[in-house]
Amino acid sequence: MTVELFQLAGLHTARQVLGEPEATPVLLLHGWGGSIESMQGVASALSKRGFQTHTLDLAGFGRTQLPPEAWGVSDYARWIVAYLDCAGLERVHLIGHSFGGRLSIVIGAEFPQRVQKIVLTSSAGVLNPPNVRDKLVKAGKAVLRLPILRALEQPMRNFARATIGSDDLKSAGALEPIFRRVVAEDLLPYAARIAAPTLLIWGDHDQATPLWQAHKLEQTIPDAGLVVFHGAGHFAYQERLPEFVRIVETFFKGE
């Protein structure tokens, strides 16, 4: 696998480009903790079906440098649009998985002139309703901010991260400030502004971004449809790769 290293908006960045230069461009955005390799199967298959695929290690992942501060979703979106400018790509199809779906939603809303069609697969961006645990954590944070207990705040944060934090949070490392920021962003207002035709592809056994979130996005995005892979999980696009690629090819090539 050939990966090119270059400078993008001040960050050492890795990318892979497959397919012919004159082919229709597709930008693939991986999920949290992923890399170019996460989307390799899709990129390789589409590059043999009349598309030129562009895959990045997103900032802070894989071989790409960590952002200089705690970026939010909009910061990542602007960085990706800077890549489109750098690569001379006026308009692209987007494929976004999980965290990459977050970015695709914001790009579709904020930069509609750069997007032809969007595929969101197990996309993040819909907030879960607060549960009892969330309410207890919020109450605990408020108590620990009291001056008399302030010395206990960081140890208790560390304890909470270790015991009830998500796997992504536990493994975030230097990306933790970014993770905490992006997971708190409600992207439904952006989804409502997407003009591009959008296809949602989901596994009905997805535990990270449950199927009800796909239905919520389908209801919110003006021109959206949903395909459900029964028996598949959060990485449905990998689990059902040939079917995924066939559906995406038909969607992108259709009128």
N, C-alpha and C positions, 0 to 999 in steps of 0.2 A: 504494500500500500504506500503510495507516494503522498507525502504531506509537505506542503510549502509553508515556510515560516516567513513572515513579513511584518511590517509595522502598520498598525491600524489605529488612528486617533491616539497615538502615543503609547499603545500597548503592543508588546511582542505577541503576535497572533499566529495561530495555525489554521490552515484551510486545506481542503481537498476539492479539486475540480475534476469532474469526469464528463465525458461526452464531447461532441463537436461544438466548436465556438458558435456556429450559426444555429444551433438547436435551441429550442425554447428553454429558458432558464428556470430552474427550480432551486429554491433556497431551503435547506433542511436545518431545523433548529432542535437540538437534542434536549433531553430532560435534565433535571437537577442531578448532579453527580455523574452525568454522562460525558460523552466526547464524540469526536468524529466517528469513532468506531461504532458507537451506538446506532448510528444511522447508515452504516456501511452497506448493509444488505439492500435497503431501499434505494440508496444512491446508485449503487452498482446496477441494479435491475432497471431503474428508470433511464440511466444513461445509455442502455442498450435498446431503449424503446422511443428514441427520438427526442430526448431531453438532455440538456446540459445541467448537471447537478453541482451545486455549491454547498459544501458542508463546512461549518466552522467549529472549532473548539471555542465555546462561549467564554467570555472574560472570567478568569478565575478557575476554569476547568481545563482538563487535559494539558496541553502544552501552551495555552494562552495565559498571559500575565494577569494577575489579580488586579482589579480596578483600584485606583488610588484612594477611594473612599467607598462608603457603603451605598452602592448604587441601588436605585429602585427599578421597577420594570420599565419606566419611561427612559431612564438612562441607558439601559440595555437596548431598548428599541432605537434610540438615536444612534447608538454605536453600530447597530446592524445596518441602518440606513446609510451610515458613513461607509460601510463595506460596499453597499450597492453602488455608491458614487465611485469608490475606489476601483471597483471591478467593471465599471461602465455598464451596469445593468439598470436600464430605465424602469422596467416592470418585470416582476417575477411571480411565479406561483410560490406559495409558502406551504411547508409542511412543518407543523410544530407538535412535539410530544411533551406533555406535562409542563415543565417550566418553559420549554420552547413554545408551547401553546399560549402561555401568558404573553410572551413577547409577540407572537403572531396576532393576538387579539388587539394589542395596543398599536402595532404597526398598521393593521387593517383599519383602525379607527383614525389614527393621527396622520397616516401617510397613504391615503387611499389611491393616490395617483401612481404609487409604486407597486401596487398589488393587482394581479389578475384574478386568481382564485386562491382559496385557503383550505387546507386540510388540517383540522384539529383532531389529534388522536390522544385520548385520555388527557385532555388539556386541564391544567390547573387554572385558577382564576375566580372560581365561585366559592365564596366563603361558607364554611359549615356553620349552622346555627349554634350558638353557644350552648354547651352542655354543663352539667354540674361541675365537672372537673375544671372547665374554663372559668366558671364563676368563682370556684374556690381559689384558683391560682390568682385571679385578679384581686380578690379580697386579701390574699396573703401578701401580694406585692404592696398593697396600700398600707397594711399593718407594718411591714418591714421598713417602710419609709419614715416611720415615726423616729424622731431623733434618738430615743433611748434604745432602739433596736437596729439602728442603721449599720452597726458593725456586723450584724448577722445577715445582712442583705445578700452579699455575694456568696457566702457559704450555702445559704438556702437556695439561691439561684442554681448553683452547681448541683445541689442535691436533687432539685426538681428536674433539671436537665437529664440527670443520670437515671432517674426513676420513672418519670412520666413523659419525657421528651420523645418526639418522633425519631425514627432511625435517621432521617435526613438531618435533623437538628444535631443529633449525637455525633454524626460524622462530618458536620459542616466545617469544623476547624476554623481557619482564618476567614471562611465565608459566612460565619455565623451572623455577623451584623447585617449582611445582605439578605441571608435567609429570613431573619426575623422581620426585615422590612418588606420583602416581597410577599411573604405569605399573609401579611395583614392587609394587602391591597385588594379591594373588591373591584373586579374588572367588568362586572355586568354593565355599568354605564358605558364603558368602551365598546363592549360587545354590541350594544344597541345601536352604535354608530357605524358598524362595519357595512360597507356598501358591496364588497366583493361577494360573489357566490361562495358559500362555505359548506364544506362537508365535514361532518363529525363522524369519527370512527372509534367505537368504544368496545371494550370487553364487559360483559355483564357481570363478571366476577371481579371487577376492578375494586380493590379496597382503598387505594390511595385517592382516587378521584371517582367516587361512586357514580353509577349510571344516572342517578337522579340529577347530577350536575350536568350531564350531557343533555338531558331533557330541558333543563333550565336554560342552557345556552341555545338550544334549538328554538326555544320559545322567544328568546331575546334577540338573536341575530336576525335581521330582516329577511335574508335570503339563505336559509340553512336547511339541511337535511341530515338525517342520522342513520348510520348503518351500525348495527349491533352484532358483534362476534360472540355468539353464545359459547360459554365455557372458557373464554379468554379473560386474562387479567389486565393489569396496568400496562403491560408491554404487549398488548394485542397485536400491534403492527409487526413485532418480531415473531410472535407465536404463530401467526397466520400470514406469513410474509407473501407467498404467491398470491393469495386472495387480496391482501391489502394492495399490492402493487397493481393488480389487474383493475381494481376498483378506482384507484387513484389515476391510473392512465386513462381510463374511460372518462372520468370526471374532468381531468385537465384538457383532454382532446375534444370533448363534447362542446356543442354550441350552447 
